[in-house]
Amino acid sequence: MATTDRQATTLALAHALSAAERGLAVIPLSRTKLPALRSPHRDTPDPVAPPCHGECGRFGHGVHDATTDPARIRALFAAAPRATGYGIACGLPPHHLIGVDLDTKTGTDSFTALRELAQRHLFTIPATVVVLTPSGGRHLWLSGPPHVVVPNSAGRLAPGIDIRGAGGYLVGPGSRTDHGTYTPAPGTAHLAPAACPPALLRLLLPPPRPHHPTPPSTGGHGQGLVQFVLAAHEGQRNTRLFWAACRAYEEGIGPALADSLADAAVSTGLSAREARATIASAARMTAHRP
């Protein structure tokens, strides 16, 4: 391996350890921005067994390897001697990071698109960490509520705007790729990820599915929100509850509907404590008292 590559790996490890000190879980990346470690199951795939997310104890599970433990980070990089960058896992505590990827490669003006979204939905992008990409794009780092799962998406908000949420990762500043180096925007490196504006957060969550109509016998929009929560499957229960609670508080029926929403969430498998915490988070995000 060339000296420059060894230097890039050493520098990437140093940046990764620094990020971990800020509570950001990291993994080593290759020059292609992909995880630098190959799956240990690549030669023995089992189509029947559930996917392994690191339960086997070996490295090579992508973002599931992400950690803030310095010893484990060093071990990951030792196992990936050609790594030249690092990825930062999104959706994990304490920051519950949400990445807003403003791309320029599609030929669209994603910066203008985000400004138009902000004007249309009445939110302001706060001062936060901004990472400049080699292609001229930007990554905005935002912090989400602990009880909300923000999914990954590509172009759903607007062309050229991708979202990195739970199960995704952002290329960390200081990483070197085939196209250049990711760098922090001037004046933002010292910042912590700012809280995601509530109006933007609601845009990032899955919309209600139209095939769950409100039963006529229950009447009212409130029962529709309760039914929306009742229809949640595993993996979307907190997200649906948070979205429904936000809508309820925005429309002035939050306090009256809180018990029904909590009961609906518990019936889907959430604990009463989780349900109440999610509803309280929605109340705070919409500037109401739970």
Secondary structure, DSSP 8 states (H G I E B T S, - for coil): --HHHHHHHHHHHHHHHHHHHTT--EEEE-TTSSBSS--TTTTS--SSS---SSTTS-S--GGGG-B--HHHHHHHHHH-TT--EEEEESS-TTTTEEEEEE--TTSS-HHHHHHHHHHHHT----S--EEE-TTS-EEEEEE--TT-----EEEEEETTEEEE-TT-EEE-TT-EETTEE-EE-TTTTT---EE--HHHHHHHS----TTS---TTT-HHHHHHHHHHHT--TTSHHHHHHHHHHHHHHTT-HHHHHHHHHHHHHHHT--HHHHHHHHHHHHHHTT---
